Amino acid sequence: MTQFSTPMARRGGELDVFTGLLAAATLVLVAGVILMATANIKHSATQGREDGGLFKLVGK
């Protein structure tokens, strides 16, 4: 039997601990970005006259 006729072992589709940690960290990061964006929109609103925005600067 030669090396070319032996069956090839394939690994794929297995989830390990690090994949789970990566998925959890990604969810936490996305949730943090969304919470910070909504907090910035609320903070940058000016007493009902004008809506806030993600990239709106707040004066002193």
N, C-alpha and C positions, 0 to 999 in steps of 0.2 A: 504494500500500500504506500503510495507516494503522498507527499504533503499536499498535492493538488486535489486528491480524491477524498480527503478527510472532510467531514462535515464542519462547517463554520459555526462557531458558537456566537450567537448574537445576544447582546444585552440591550434592552430598551424598554421604555415604558414603566420602569420601576421608580416609585417615589421614595425618597429617603428623608431623613430628618432635615437635611439642609434645604431641600425643596420646600418642605413645609414651613421652615423658618423664613425662607425668602417670600413665600406667599403671605404669611402673617405680617411681615415687615412692610410689604407692598400695600396691604390693606390699611395698616396703621398710617402709613405715609399719605395715602389718598384721603383718608378720613381727616387727617391733620390739615391738609391743604384746603379741603372743603370748609372745615370749621374756621380756619384763618381767613378765608375769602369772605365768608358770611359775616364774620366779626368786623372785617375791614369795611364792608358795605354799610353795616349799621353805624360804625364809628364815623364814617365820612359823610353821612347824611347831615344836612344843615337844617335843623329845626323845622322840618316839614316843607321848606321852600324848594329844596332841590334834592333829588335822589342821590344816594352815594354810589360809588363805583369801585371796581377792583383797583384801578390805577389812579384814583383821585387823591391829590395831596391835601392834607389837612393843614390849615394855617394855624399859627400860634395864637 
